Structures are given as C-alpha cells and as structure tokens.
Amino acid sequence: MFNLTRQEQSVLLFLGAAALCGISINYLSKNNTRLKGYFADIALNSANPSKINLNQATLEELTALPGIGPELARRIIDYRTAMGGFKVSEELKKVKGVGPRKFELLKDRIALE
C-alpha cells in the first residue's frame, strides 16, 4: 500500500515508540499514586525553583539544592557561622567542595536577603 524506504520506516517506528512511551508515562502518572507524587514534585521543582537564603538556610534547605549533600551543607553552615554570614553570593566558592561549576548550578537558586 505505502511504498516507504527503510529509513522512512525506521523514523515512523521511532515516532510510534516515542508516542507510546509518552502515553504510558501520562497514564502511569495519573493512575499510580506513587508515581503521581513523583511527577508532581518534578514539575513543581523545575517550574518554580525558590531561592534559598544562604545566611538563614537550615541543613535541610541546603540539601534540597542540586549538588549539595549533608556534608557540604554542614560546611556551608560552618563557614557562615565562622565568617558571620555571606556578604556576596560568590563567597560561596570559598567553601570547600563548591567550585565554579557547582556555583554556576546554584547561583540562580541562592540569595542573601
């Protein structure tokens, strides 16, 4: 009926598989209670990332930031306590474990207000 080349058949097969995956994820996210919460959390975090105040953040708030674990959060709090708080956000790079790449990842999620 259709005279498609091998490449066209492959593209159609790929598009069909991608559509089927999307439909499956949509169905699971609406009908599976465990996954419903997971997908809702992802959507909330990516749509509206709230800024964390470095001078007042708790250990839990700091560990919610991308790339910050409990140990690094503790070092941030220790640095904040020893230095009397952060004056500028770039000062975060002085904490062991926060380099330029990690700072670039965090700079839109931190504040000093």
Secondary structure, DSSP 8 states (H G I E B T S, - for coil): -----HHHHHHHHHHHHHHHHHHHHHHHHHH-HHHHHHHHHHHHHHH----EETTT--HHHHHTSTT--HHHHHHHHHHHHHHTS-SSGGGGGGSTT--HHHHHHHTTTEE--
